[in-house]
Each structure stands twice: as structure tokens, then as C-alpha cells.
Amino acid sequence: MTRARKAAEIYRQDYTCSQAVLVVFADDFDLDRDTALKIACGMGGGMGRTDQMCGAVTGAWV
């Protein structure tokens, strides 16, 4: 399964887009799933829900 499909699957499980993106790359950064979810949590809805930069884009930059 591609990372894009994994991210989409995670997103459908009620996680934010930023969480879904970061979780699929967590291993690349030596992060476990729970830590990745916590790091990306505040990025949902745009950084801090400000509706600015997309949380998925921000999550991809972490």
C-alpha cells in the first residue's frame, strides 16, 4: 500500500490530515505512531485551527 493510501486510511479513522501525513512518515524520523500523532495534533485545521496553511502541508514539513 502506498503512503498516500495509508494516509487516507488514517484520515478516515477520525485523525486530522496533518496527523495522517506525519504518521506515514514517522519511521523515517524514528518516531513511534503515538508520538507522531501528538506532534501533529495541533496542526489540524491549519496551524492551531487558524485556517491558514493546511495542516497536511505543515505536517509534511515537520
Secondary structure, DSSP 8 states (H G I E B T S, - for coil): --HHHHHHHHHTTT--HHHHHHHHHGGGGT--HHHHHHHHHTTTTTGGG-S-S-HHHHHHH-
